[in-house]
Amino acid sequence: MNSTTISRVYKEWCEKVKTSSLRQSCGRKCLVDARGQMRMGRLIQADRRATLTEITTRYHRGMQQSICEATTRTTLRRMGYNSRKAHRVPLISTTNRKKRLQFARAHQNWTVEDWKNVAWSDESRFLLRHSDGRVRIWRKQNENMDPSCLVTTVQAGGDGVMVWGMFSWHTLGNLHFCDGTINADKYIEILEHNMLPSRRHLFQGRPCIFQQDNAKPHSAHITKSWLRRKRIRVLDWPAYSPDLSPIENVWLILKRKMRQRRPRTVAHLKNCLQQEWDKITPETLHHLVSSVPKRLLSVVKRNGNITKW
């Protein structure tokens, strides 16, 4: 092959590349144009929980050209929508949303140094068997906390164990396993035998603020009276605000560990919980407490609504 042949072949190749680059489009024309995508977007906004079949059926109403479910799926993905599991969040009333906003604004100027003086406490139930049952919705990547993309939850029973725990910036407190239902009297016993020793261990006599949510045993008159007698300063916590409390993230860590370890009996579950509780590092606690100012800012930005935390 001489140089002339090589030059000719190269010239022909360049012409082909130039011609192909000038092509406006290739393949089959999309059945859903820009107007159709706007219509499909409105259908998603109106009902996030609609199935692919329902979206396709509703799209056909008033349209001359019909499409199949595969085309609907492809169009939604092109628009940025994917079928995902909805986040489960507490149901918050307008009144509680206003209280959350008031709390966030009142403590927005607190620094991490201020939050280091808080003792975070809570109860959580750990089950031996986990049921998923999550609702799938259509949303874009940045719409995970949009109110229309959330599913409200209520507490449910099951075989497992209820635990009470407490921690601060400095270290972990006690992890207590609760027997039976927790009423005000039992809660006071937990505070007497676990919170007071934990507080001495966590703060070594330094002033601190005790945090608890608004569960009925916590807000009972006899509980409040006991706390006053013990001269324990309590943080005025807004109702339905698990996203503001970093101890909720500790429970999530433990529940993730329990799914991995899969305990088969309640005794084994307790043993696993205690082991994983003891493994939580100070760096994890520091990270969680340091996130509180950001949580408050998120509540203010969302006008009191639940946040991603």
C-alpha positions, -999 to +999 in steps of 0.1 A: +000+000+000+015+033-012+012+068+003-015+078-022-038+049-012-033+058+025-041+094+018-072+085-001-085+062+026-078+088+053-097+114+033-127+092+029-128+083+066-127+120+075-156+127+052-177+099+068-170+113+103-179+148+092-211+136+076-222+114+106-216+143+130-239+165+110-269+141+115-295+157+138-308+125+153-308+088+148-331+059+158-368+059+163-384+093+172-395+096+208-433+091+212-435+115+241-425+151+232-418+180+255-456+187+259-462+150+268-434+151+293-450+181+310-483+162+311-466+132+326-448+154+352-482+168+363-495+133+368-466+124+390-470+156+411-507+148+415-501+112+427-466+101+438-479+066+446-494+059+412-482+027+396-467+025+361-500+011+348-520+039+364-497+066+350-499+052+315-537+049+317-541+085+329-517+097+303-539+082+275-569+103+286-573+131+260-543+120+240-546+108+204-515+086+204-512+058+230-480+045+246-470+013+264-458+010+300-422+005+288-423+039+270-437+055+302-409+041+322-383+052+297-398+087+296-399+090+334-363+080+337-353+105+310-371+132+331-352+121+362-379+101+379-373+067+394-394+044+415-380+045+451-391+036+486-407+065+504-390+078+536-411+070+567-416+100+589-439+110+619-472+127+611-468+164+622-497+187+628-497+224+620-494+232+657-465+209+663-448+222+632-450+258+646-435+246+679-407+229+661-400+261+642-401+281+675-377+257+692-353+258+662-352+296+661-348+299+699-317+276+699-303+285+665-275+306+681-264+277+703-229+265+694-215+230+695-200+239+729-235+245+742-247+212+729-218+194+745-236+200+778-267+181+768-274+145+779-294+129+751-318+101+761-345+080+745-362+046+743-363+024+713-378-010+704-357-036+687-376-064+669-364-099+662-382-099+628-383-069+605-412-062+582-404-039+552-438-030+537-425+002+523-445+022+498-429+030+465-433+064+450-420+083+419-396+111+427-364+128+414-331+124+432-334+157+451-370+152+462-365+126+489-378+149+517-406+165+496-439+162+517-456+144+488-428+118+488-431+108+525-450+081+543-462+087+578-457+059+604-471+048+637-455+025+664-462-012+662-455-041+685-437-074+679-413-098+696-383-079+707-370-057+735-374-021+746-342-003+756-334+030+772-301+047+765-282+080+772-251+096+758-234+130+755-205+145+735-181+130+760-191+093+761-218+067+764-241+063+794-261+032+804-281+010+781-310-003+800-333-032+789-369-025+799-394-052+810-430-048+800-447-015+793-431+017+805-454+039+825-444+069+846-435+049+877-412+026+857-397+056+839-388+072+872-371+040+882-351+041+850-340+076+857-331+068+893-310+037+885-296+047+851-299+084+843-285+097+875-254+073+874-249+081+837-251+118+843-224+116+870-203+095+847-208+117+816-203+151+832-183+145+864-203+170+884-204+197+856-237+214+849-257+197+822-291+197+805-312+165+803-330+159+770-360+136+766-389+135+742-426+141+750-437+105+755-465+102+781-443+087+809-418+116+803-444+143+805-464+129+834-469+151+865-451+127+888-421+125+864-418+163+862-421+166+900-393+140+904-371+159+880-377+191+899-369+175+932-336+162+918-329+197+904-324+183+869-326+209+842-347+196+813-345+208+777-379+220+766-382+196+737-408+200+708-431+171+701-426+148+670-390+158+666-369+127+662-350+143+634-335+168+659-322+143+684-289+126+675-297+096+697-321+086+670-291+081+647-276+059+674-307+037+673-304+035+635-268+024+638-278-004+663-307-015+641-285-018+611-261-039+631-289-061+643-300-067+607-265-079+600-262-101+631-297-115+629-302-125+665-327-154+670-338-150+706-345-121+729-315-130+751-293-131+720-307-098+709-299-081+742-264-095+741-258-082+706-273-048+715-250-044+745-220-054+724-227-030+696-236-002+721-202-005+737-185-004+702-198+031+694-168+054+692-164+089+707-158+101+671-193+090+662-208+108+692-188+139+684-201+138+648-237+134+659-237+162+685-219+185+661-248+180+636-274+195+659-270+232+647-274+219+611-305+201+621-320+232+635-311+252+604-328+226+583-360+229+604-360+267+599-355+264+562-383+238+559-406+260+580-409+234+608-414+204+586-396+171+591-360+170+578-337+144+563-319+139+596 
